[in-house]
Amino acid sequence: KMRASTAEERIAFFSQFGYEISEDPLEVKEVVVPTEFDDTYENYNTIQKSQGLDLSKFKGKRVKMWSYAIRNYPGYETVDGTIRGNILVYNGVVVGGDVIIIVVILIVIECFKC
């Protein structure tokens, strides 16, 4: 079991996968693991199980989600905040996690006759 009670422990968690994260989290929030898993959660939990974790043990529990910017994700090293590493922590222990790519689409509409 990987501890994640302190910033140092959370940094160590990401480091084991070769990721460098910002020391300060982008976001910290409490989430409740659903008591019943829909298809999306079942698929997510399949990924967790492949990593040796299992969220079904925490159904109905409040967990803390820590989100960090990954600074060295291949191909995204110069794009700050685009790659996020998320970990779910229950009683100081990592119970789930993922890496996501944040895509922001900016649409600019010019009005030539306004």
C-alpha angles and dihedrals in degrees: 000000000000116000119223105173095117136041089249092055092048091049089049090051092057092040092062087067093046095256124140112207135189111263092233117060120240089220140000121191143151118248132181118229105228118252089223121040119221121203092277093054092043089054091045091050091050087060090048091051090052086060093049095261130112123195093189087081088063102048110149093011126125111238131180118240117208117193121196135180110245106219101190106043107144111264094008102068093118098043106085118216095002096112116053129192113204127191129186113215128194120183090344096308128109109246100167144359148167145183118234136184115227112215118193118190115199116195117194118194117194121201110210095182100038 
